[in-house]
Amino acid sequence: MLKVAGIVAALVVAVSLGGCVTATPVITPTGQQGFTINCSAMNDVGQCYKKAGELCGSAGYEIFDQNNKPAGFWSAANQTMVVRCKVPGEAQKATS
């Protein structure tokens, strides 16, 4: 019984530690600074969008690549995005 309790405790810790969204600086295909955002542990691509918004603020961002493979019975989720933050005013220039 003690062994089962230890396994359950380890799983709870692993799930709670694995619930974060990470952002790693990268160079985008256009040669600009961007971020690879990984929200696989959350199994919710909405968390990737939220992190991109936090990183880029009101100027917004451009998505270069996105992978939204949900978790399967035998496989983990793979939820990632590569984004570039727009410069302030860039969105307005594109629409006018």
N, C-alpha and C positions, 0 to 999 in steps of 0.2 A: 504494500500500500504506500509506503514511504517513497518507493521508486516512482510510482505513478504521480504522486504529488510533486516530486522534483521535476519530472518531465513536463507536467502542466505548468509549473512555475517558469520553467525555461521557455516554453512556448509563449506565455504571456509577455515575458520580457522581450523576446524576439519580435513579437508583433508590435509592441509599443515602441521599440527602438527603430523598427523598420518603417514607421509611418511618416517619415519626413520626405520632403521634396528637396532635391538638390539641383543646383545650377553651377555649371562649370564653364568658365570662359573658353571660347573657341574663336577661330577665324572662319567666317562664313564663306560660301562659294564665291561671293563677290569681293572677297578680300577684306571685309570689314569686321570689326569686333562684334561678337555675338555670344550667345549662351546655349549650351545643351542643357535642357531641363529634363530631369528624370523624376517622374512621379509614379513609378511602377509599384512601389510598396503600398501606395494608397489605392491602387486599382481604380483610379478616377482621373481621367484626363482633364477634368475641370480644374483640378489642383495645379496642373501644368499651366493652364491659362491664367489662373490666379497669380502664380509665381511670376510669369512673364509680365503681367500688369504691375506687380510690385517692383520688379527690376527696372522697367522702362517708364513707368509713370504715365502722365497724361499725354505724352507724345505718341504713345502706342508702340507697336512692334510689327515686324514682318516675319511670317513663318516660312522658313526655308525647307524644313523636313518635319514629318510627323509620323510616329509609329504608335498605333493604338491597338496592340494585340492584347485582348483580354485574357485573364487567367483561365487556364483549362484545368481539367482534372489532374493531369500529370505535369503541367507547365505553369510557370509563374507569369504574371502579367508583364508586358513590356510597353510602357507608356512613356514616350519621350518626344521632345520637340526641340528643334534648333531654330532659334529666333535671333533677330537683329533689332535692337531698339532704334526707332526712328528719331530723327532730330526734331526739335520743336519747330512746328510750322510745315513739316514735310507733307503731312496728310492734306493740309489745305492747298499746297502747291499742286498736288496730284489731281485734285478735283476741280481746280479753277482753270 
